[in-house]
Amino acid sequence: MEGGGTLSEFVALTPRGCLYLANRKVEQVAEEADSLKESLDKYSMRNQRRMLEAKERAELLERARAQRKALDVLNTVGLSNSVLRLIERRNRVDTWIKYVGMVLTVVIVYFFWKWTQ
């Protein structure tokens, strides 16, 4: 320690001291890099988890929409079935009316024919 300098000045002036300081700086940079890598890994994991949760929510929402559409279709088909049953019943009644009308017409024509002779 010539000239009344401090220890850090002495370390900085000797080649060994420069090497020591360089090693310390490299260690600090390596520690900071490790810390940054860990932080980045944590951030990446959180981001992946959020993306996965968002994807799952989107799938659930899509399933709910599909289920709602299916229920709408089934309700429409249910109404259609009841309308079809109503039409079939009306068709049967119309068929009965048609045949009864034919028979009645034949009977009336027969009696009219008998009455005119």
C-alpha positions as CSV (number, residue, x, y, z in Angstrom):
1,M,0.0,0.0,0.0
2,E,2.3,2.6,-1.2
3,G,1.4,6.2,-1.2
4,G,-1.4,5.9,1.4
5,G,-4.0,4.4,-1.0
6,T,-6.9,2.3,0.1
7,L,-7.1,-1.4,-0.3
8,S,-9.5,-1.3,-3.2
9,E,-7.1,1.0,-5.1
10,F,-4.3,-1.4,-4.4
11,V,-6.3,-4.4,-5.6
12,A,-7.3,-2.5,-8.7
13,L,-3.6,-1.6,-9.5
14,T,-2.1,-5.1,-9.2
15,P,-2.6,-7.7,-12.0
16,R,-3.9,-10.1,-9.4
17,G,-6.4,-7.5,-8.2
18,C,-7.6,-6.9,-11.7
19,L,-8.1,-10.6,-12.2
20,Y,-10.0,-10.8,-8.9
21,L,-12.3,-7.9,-9.9
22,A,-12.9,-9.4,-13.3
23,N,-13.8,-12.7,-11.7
24,R,-16.2,-11.0,-9.3
25,K,-17.9,-9.1,-12.1
26,V,-18.3,-12.3,-14.1
27,E,-19.8,-14.0,-11.1
28,Q,-22.2,-11.1,-10.5
29,V,-23.2,-11.1,-14.2
30,A,-23.7,-14.9,-14.1
31,E,-25.9,-14.6,-10.9
32,E,-27.9,-11.8,-12.5
33,A,-28.3,-13.9,-15.7
34,D,-29.5,-16.9,-13.6
35,S,-31.9,-14.7,-11.7
36,L,-33.3,-13.3,-15.0
37,K,-33.6,-16.8,-16.5
38,E,-35.6,-18.0,-13.4
39,S,-37.8,-14.9,-13.7
40,L,-38.3,-15.5,-17.4
41,D,-39.1,-19.2,-16.8
42,K,-41.7,-18.2,-14.1
43,Y,-43.2,-15.7,-16.5
44,S,-43.3,-18.2,-19.3
45,M,-45.0,-20.8,-17.1
46,R,-47.6,-18.3,-15.9
47,N,-48.2,-17.2,-19.5
48,Q,-48.6,-20.9,-20.7
49,R,-51.0,-21.6,-17.8
50,R,-53.1,-18.5,-18.7
51,M,-53.1,-19.5,-22.3
52,L,-54.2,-23.1,-21.4
53,E,-57.0,-21.7,-19.1
54,A,-58.2,-19.4,-21.8
55,K,-58.2,-22.3,-24.3
56,E,-60.2,-24.4,-21.9
57,R,-62.7,-21.6,-21.3
58,A,-63.1,-21.2,-25.0
59,E,-63.7,-24.9,-25.4
60,L,-66.3,-24.9,-22.6
61,L,-68.0,-21.9,-24.2
62,E,-68.0,-23.6,-27.6
63,R,-69.5,-26.7,-26.1
64,A,-72.2,-24.7,-24.3
65,R,-73.0,-22.9,-27.6
66,A,-73.2,-26.3,-29.4
67,Q,-75.4,-27.7,-26.7
68,R,-77.7,-24.7,-26.9
69,K,-77.9,-25.1,-30.7
70,A,-78.7,-28.8,-30.3
71,L,-81.5,-28.0,-27.8
72,D,-82.9,-25.4,-30.2
73,V,-82.9,-27.9,-33.0
74,L,-84.6,-30.5,-30.7
75,N,-87.2,-28.0,-29.7
76,T,-87.9,-27.2,-33.3
77,V,-88.1,-30.9,-34.2
78,G,-90.4,-31.4,-31.2
79,L,-92.7,-28.7,-32.5
80,S,-92.4,-30.1,-36.0
81,N,-93.4,-33.6,-34.7
82,S,-96.5,-32.2,-33.0
83,V,-97.4,-30.3,-36.2
84,L,-96.8,-33.5,-38.3
85,R,-99.1,-35.5,-35.9
86,L,-101.7,-32.8,-36.2
87,I,-101.5,-33.0,-40.0
88,E,-101.7,-36.8,-40.0
89,R,-104.8,-36.7,-37.8
90,R,-106.4,-34.1,-40.1
91,N,-105.5,-36.2,-43.1
92,R,-107.2,-39.3,-41.5
93,V,-110.3,-37.2,-40.8
94,D,-110.3,-35.9,-44.3
95,T,-110.0,-39.4,-45.7
96,W,-113.0,-40.5,-43.6
97,I,-115.0,-37.5,-44.8
98,K,-114.1,-38.3,-48.4
99,Y,-115.2,-42.0,-48.2
100,V,-118.3,-41.2,-46.3
101,G,-119.1,-38.6,-48.9
102,M,-118.6,-41.1,-51.7
103,V,-120.8,-43.7,-50.1
104,L,-123.5,-41.0,-49.4
105,T,-123.3,-39.8,-53.0
106,V,-123.7,-43.4,-54.3
107,V,-126.6,-44.0,-51.9
108,I,-128.3,-40.7,-52.9
109,V,-127.8,-41.5,-56.7
110,Y,-129.2,-45.0,-56.1
111,F,-132.3,-43.7,-54.3
112,F,-132.7,-40.9,-56.9
113,W,-132.5,-43.5,-59.7
114,K,-135.0,-45.8,-57.9
115,W,-137.4,-42.9,-57.3
116,T,-137.3,-41.8,-61.0
117,Q,-138.1,-45.3,-62.3
